[in-house]
Amino acid sequence: MKKYEVMFIAKPLEEAEAAPIVEFVGNLLTKNGGKIEKVDVWGKRRLAYPVKKQNDGYYVLINFEIEPAAIFEIDRVIKIREEILKHLIVKIGE
Protein backbone atom coordinates (compact mmCIF):
# COMPACT_ATOMS: atom_id res chain seq x y z
CA MET A 1 0.00 0.00 0.00
CA LYS A 2 1.17 3.49 -0.87
CA LYS A 3 0.61 6.73 1.04
CA TYR A 4 -1.52 9.45 -0.53
CA GLU A 5 -3.30 12.62 0.45
CA VAL A 6 -6.47 14.06 -0.98
CA MET A 7 -7.23 17.76 -0.69
CA PHE A 8 -10.72 18.82 -1.64
CA ILE A 9 -12.68 22.05 -1.56
CA ALA A 10 -16.39 21.72 -0.91
CA LYS A 11 -19.05 24.36 -1.46
CA PRO A 12 -18.94 26.97 1.32
CA LEU A 13 -20.98 25.39 4.07
CA GLU A 14 -21.09 25.55 7.81
CA GLU A 15 -19.20 22.85 9.69
CA ALA A 16 -22.33 20.81 10.46
CA GLU A 17 -23.35 20.81 6.78
CA ALA A 18 -19.82 19.88 5.60
CA ALA A 19 -19.45 16.91 7.98
CA PRO A 20 -21.46 14.52 5.72
CA ILE A 21 -19.22 15.37 2.76
CA VAL A 22 -16.08 14.65 4.79
CA GLU A 23 -17.69 11.42 6.01
CA PHE A 24 -18.61 10.46 2.42
CA VAL A 25 -15.01 10.82 1.23
CA GLY A 26 -13.74 8.91 4.27
CA ASN A 27 -16.18 6.08 3.61
CA LEU A 28 -15.21 6.07 -0.07
CA LEU A 29 -11.57 5.57 0.88
CA THR A 30 -12.26 2.76 3.35
CA LYS A 31 -14.69 0.95 1.00
CA ASN A 32 -11.94 0.83 -1.63
CA GLY A 33 -9.49 -0.79 0.80
CA GLY A 34 -7.85 2.36 2.13
CA LYS A 35 -6.76 3.15 5.67
CA ILE A 36 -7.23 6.75 6.82
CA GLU A 37 -4.32 8.11 8.83
CA LYS A 38 -5.38 11.71 9.43
CA VAL A 39 -8.27 14.05 8.61
CA ASP A 40 -7.37 17.73 8.75
CA VAL A 41 -10.32 20.11 8.37
CA TRP A 42 -9.14 23.60 7.48
CA GLY A 43 -12.62 25.07 7.41
CA LYS A 44 -14.10 27.85 5.31
CA ARG A 45 -11.62 30.05 3.41
CA ARG A 46 -11.59 32.54 0.55
CA LEU A 47 -10.64 31.10 -2.85
CA ALA A 48 -7.94 32.77 -4.94
CA TYR A 49 -10.38 32.93 -7.88
CA PRO A 50 -14.05 31.99 -8.34
CA VAL A 51 -14.68 28.27 -8.90
CA LYS A 52 -18.12 27.26 -10.19
CA LYS A 53 -19.39 30.74 -9.22
CA GLN A 54 -18.18 30.31 -5.60
CA ASN A 55 -15.79 32.75 -3.89
CA ASP A 56 -15.38 30.71 -0.69
CA GLY A 57 -14.79 27.02 -0.08
CA TYR A 58 -14.57 24.48 2.73
CA TYR A 59 -11.08 22.93 2.71
CA VAL A 60 -10.33 19.37 3.89
CA LEU A 61 -7.08 17.36 3.73
CA ILE A 62 -7.09 13.57 4.29
CA ASN A 63 -3.93 11.43 4.54
CA PHE A 64 -4.45 7.74 3.77
CA GLU A 65 -2.87 4.50 2.57
CA ILE A 66 -4.33 2.55 -0.34
CA GLU A 67 -3.41 0.34 -3.27
CA PRO A 68 -2.57 2.45 -6.36
CA ALA A 69 -5.21 0.70 -8.51
CA ALA A 70 -8.02 2.11 -6.32
CA ILE A 71 -7.03 5.75 -6.94
CA PHE A 72 -8.81 5.84 -10.32
CA GLU A 73 -12.15 4.85 -8.76
CA ILE A 74 -11.78 7.37 -5.92
CA ASP A 75 -10.95 10.14 -8.40
CA ARG A 76 -13.93 9.20 -10.59
CA VAL A 77 -16.44 9.25 -7.72
CA ILE A 78 -15.18 12.53 -6.26
CA LYS A 79 -15.42 14.22 -9.68
CA ILE A 80 -19.15 13.55 -9.98
CA ARG A 81 -20.06 14.97 -6.56
CA GLU A 82 -21.70 18.40 -6.97
CA GLU A 83 -20.74 19.52 -3.45
CA ILE A 84 -17.01 19.20 -4.18
CA LEU A 85 -15.70 22.13 -6.20
CA LYS A 86 -12.12 20.89 -6.71
CA HIS A 87 -9.94 18.03 -5.52
CA LEU A 88 -6.38 16.80 -5.85
CA ILE A 89 -4.96 13.37 -5.00
CA VAL A 90 -1.19 13.31 -4.47
CA LYS A 91 1.15 10.39 -3.76
CA ILE A 92 3.35 11.22 -0.77
CA GLY A 93 7.08 10.76 -1.51
CA GLU A 94 8.93 7.87 0.01
Secondary structure, 3 states (H helix, E strand, C coil): CEEEEEEEEECCCCHHHHHHHHHHHHHHHHHCCCEEEEEEEEEEEEEEEEECCEEEEEEEEEEEEECHHHHHHHHHHHHCCCCEEEEEEEECCC
